[in-house]
Amino acid sequence: MSKPVGRMSADRSMRRCSVTLALGALLLGALGVAAGSVWVLGAGAWLLIAAVLLELVYRP
């Protein structure tokens, strides 16, 4: 069997999902620091953890 050339649509969609989670983490982290809210900062941390785990588990 020959390997497909380039990225497939599923690869691009997983990458997009991971980047979206990371950007959400950045946004919530900044909002949490600015507002002094540990809950919002914690939600941003969980989004970052999810983005990293998604990248580690799904490697095209």
N, C-alpha and C positions, 0 to 999 in steps of 0.2 A: 504494500500500500504506500502511496505517496502522501507526504505531509501537505496539508493545505498551506498555501502561501498567504502571508499576512494574517491579520486578526479577523476572527469571525465575529458575527454580530453579537453572539452571547458574550464574547470576551469584552467587547466594547461596552455592552450594557452593564457588566459587572464592574468594569473600571469606572463607569459613570456613577454607579451606585456608591462605590467606595469614595470617590471624590466628593460626592454630595454629602455623605456622612461626615467626611473630614471638614468640609466647609461649614456644615451645621455645627460641628464641635467648636470650630473657631469662633463662630458667631455667638453661640451660647456661652462659651468661655469668656469672651469679651463682655457680653452683657452681664454675666454673673459677677465679674470683677467690678464693672462700672456700678452696678446696683448694690454690690455688697451682699449678694444672695448666694448662699452656699448651695441651695437647691438647684438653682439654674447652672451654677458652675459644675455641680455634680452631674447634671444631665449632659452637659457638654463633654465631660470626661467619659461618660458611658458611650456617647456617640463616637468619640475618638477610639475607644477600645473596640467598638464594633467595626469601625473602618479598618483598624489594624488586623483584627482577626479575619475579616473578609479577605484582605490581601494575603494573609498567610495561608488560609485554607484554599482559596481559589487562585491557583497559579496556572495561567494558560501555558 
